[in-house]
């Protein structure tokens, strides 16, 4: 049976709040096997997008070589009642909009975008946590397991405990929304200047702080109860419950962009400790209650790799599995599995997921070469005899490399196919990439990628069996190797390790091995191939754009080495600007004031930037066909710098004229 799973919403408004029905994705499951999976953000370039996954659906169908009518059923990652209540809420808030059901909207989007008139009885709405649970257990390779789903919220629950085995998923206990650990963490991070989607940043900040500083305040937020239960303090309506105890002591709440102080570091440490205490209180109880020796941990909270490391070191389980897409994109896969079961197919498993490379590739060698050749006025393209050896030598000589190869990874972490790579040894590489490539806070750690053969030499993987291929666990760096791995050893002596096998990614394994032969250290710094303004790159064009707007030294795309000929500002003239679907221009003034121009992206929390009159006039003339030189004539250095800054923030695209 062939089933398609979908997450995301229905494009009812360009400013639908970003945390609602987020992580749009599509997954195609054939007789229980996950054959294609990709997030919509890779196509529309909006992080954690909640728009209908049109590009992702199309990519899955293309990857499998099937047509819509070949698909037996479609699964959606939330219950129909919750979806319809949300739609009714929109209608009540804006009565001019006609009401409709989630089923009708889903069928309409498939009909209008794919000419696919799917029968109503072939659309299945899955309970959100059940979808999460099946996506994890089905890829774990386990015969039976305790399955813990922990996130912000499902329909009316925030954590659900299942016992899986013999083709069944038996619910043992659910926890309601008010004591949600996902929402607790999300609500709290605003104190240190972060918001939805930034939880991983606060996790990275935590090791710099002392959790004892604000332990009393965090302890006031919860009460541990018997049998794995707990309570969180209830806030007043529309009042964040984490505000009161920190307001009472005059905590210096940080605004985004302000310096991070020791108070903020200590807050992050206390928050992380609180999450670990509460999550382990729940997980430990159900481990004892069920006697389960295997754990599948999933839901958004399962992307807290520091917590996952605590689970490994606890010794509660013999084996732990964390899906590389434990967030809501992964629930699309579970919805496809649930849909198949509802229509009579047994829940089948094909063994443990060994690779997350489930998205589209970069094209055939001829297609890649053609796309790169279009940029030859701006970059030099070389095809070495052995691109892996050439890349390893560049890395050993200190280069920072953008690396794009094969099918893209499913999930939020680059696992060797869409990566920025560097030597893991010099601590300066961490600071350089944070400041000059990723444009992000200096405290943010980078992950090490190590060959399976050398993993135990450099990292304490604990006595608990786990798949470390997906950067899901923070473990300790072996004490005698911490100085050697200066760029990837965090301040507390840990690292979010990726263990690479030749079976999962032969080319990446070969690269790390060759680098080890040249340097004596088979470990690379591996971070996602993107800057701070966009999701991970998907296409050759994305890779070139990120390369040209960062200070990455060399770009490797499949078998080709690419080097820029000069600064991006000097390459603008012959490039054609085009607007993204969400790019908007506006002018604003009051009588007597100078007219101010602005460019912005028209989605929830989309960025905006003030622009000079000259650049505003240039952007207002963009037609997607004319080069910048044709639109503007002679550019001043100031205008060039301004355009590059806007390009870097992805307000528009640039490409060679065809």
Secondary structure, DSSP 8 states (H G I E B T S, - for coil): -EEEEEES---S-TT--TTSS-S-EEEEEETTEEEEEEETHHHH--TT--S--HHHHHHHHHHHT--GGG--EEEESS-HHHHHHHHHHHHHHSTTS----HHHHHHHHHHHHH-----GGGEEE--HHHHHHHHHHHHH--SEEEEEEESS-SSSEEEEEEEEETTEEEEEEEEESTT-HHHHHHHHGGGGT--TT-HHHHHHHHTTS-TTTTHHHHHTTEEE-STT-EEE----TT--TTHHHHHHTT-----TTS---HHHHHHHHHHHHHHHHHHHHHHHHHHHHH---EEEEESGGGG-HHHHHHHHHHT--SEEEE-TT-SHHHHHHHHHHHHHHHTT------S-----B-S-----HHHHHHHHHTTTTTEEEE--S-HHHHHHHHHHTT--EEEE-SS-BSSSS--SSEEEEEESS-HHHHHHIIIIIS---TT---EEEEETTTHHHHEE--SSEE-GGGS--EEEE-GGGTTT-TTT--TTSEEE-EEE-TTT-HHHHHHHHHHHHHHS--EEEEEES--TTS----SHHHHHHHHHTS--SEEEETTEEEEESS-GGGG-TTEEEEE-TTEEEEEE--TTS--EEEEEE-STT--EEEE-HHHHHHHHT--SSSBHHHHHSS--HHHHHHHHHHHHTTSEEEEE--
